[in-house]
Amino acid sequence: MGMDLPKALHFDNFSTVIEKGKLYNSLWNSVLYAGASTILCVVLAAMAAYVYSRRRSKWNKFSYMFILLGLAMPLNYFTLMKTMQMLHLVNSQLGIIILYAAVQIPFSVFILYGFVGGVPKELDEAGTIDGCGPNRLFFSIIFPLLKPSIVTVFILAFLNSWNEFTMPLYFLNSASQWPMTLSVYNFFGQFQMSWNLVSADIVLTSLPVVVLYLIGQRFIIDGMTAGSVKG
């Protein structure tokens, strides 16, 4: 028995996955979870990094180091589950969005902190003299200057949120709320597994993040380099 290349390309498995796996619904869920959590993460992380960089009090230094512990400390899912149940956020889209954002914030603050340090403080003083309040000063003057690092953080946070598997598995009980990373379970039966459909589902799940990374890899490198040089 020999091995030959296929004489024709067949996309039947992909069409079956899209129809039977309700992949359009899962795609919308993934876009919602990853998009909303990334926007929330970027805004909160940028504001936190700005405060930590500009006001280096003992409390701010402590809280900054405390946030950075999130880069090394593993999640305690038992405690997290109890907290989510107490807040009535289990099996809710809002709960998943908050969890995704919370997980991505420590790394995002770390990246943005070094970049904010490279923004001259004279801009803050000039904005204050011109009558800018704290919110307007940040969003109108500082935030636009963080564009390279903001794009970097946005892409990385979006990719990580899109690829998240464990959190929706634990905290989403309804299949209608599953993201694409969990849609693969639609093709696992009690006694058999449709590996052809599973493989097609994995390819479709991976395709958006691969395309996004190929488009944004230049921004990721530029943002990481700028933050390390200016920090």
C-alpha positions, 0 to 999 in steps of 0.5 A: 500500500503506497501513499499518494498526494490527494488528486483533489481538494475536498472541503466537505468536513469544513462545511459540515463543521460550520453547519452541524457545529453551529460555528457561526454562533461560536465565532460570534461568542469568541469575537465578543469575549476576546474583543470586549475583554481586550478593550477593557484590558487595554483601557484599564492597563493603560490607566494603571500604567500611567498612574504607576509611572507618574506617581511613584508612591510606596503604595503605588510601588507595592500595588504595581508589584502585587499586580505583576505577581499575576504573571507568575502566580497560577490561578486557583480555580476553586477560589475563583469558582466560589467568587464567581458563584457569589457574584452570580457570574457563572455561565454568563458572558459578562463573567467570561469577559471580566475573567479574560480581562483580569488575566491579561491585565498584569502583562499589559501593565508591565508592557505599558509601564515602560513605555509611559516612562518614556513620555516626557512629564512636561506634556503633563504639565503643559496640559494641566496649565492649559486646563486639562483635567486628569481624564482629558489629559490622559485620553487626549494627550498621553493615550495617543502617544502610547499607540505602538505599545497599545497595538502590541498589547491589544494584539497579544491580549486578543490572541490569548483571549481567543485561545483561552480554553480552560476558563470557558470550560469551567465557567460556561455550562451552556453550549450556546455560549461556548467560544470556538475553542470549545466547539470541538466538543460538538464532535466528541460522542460517548463512544466515538469521535469524529476526528476528521471533523475535530481536525477541521474545527481546530483549523477553523479555530486557529485560522483567525489568530494566525491571520491576525498575528501575520498582520500584526507581528510587525506592530508587536515587535515595534511595541516590545522594542520601544517599551524596552528602550524607553522604559 
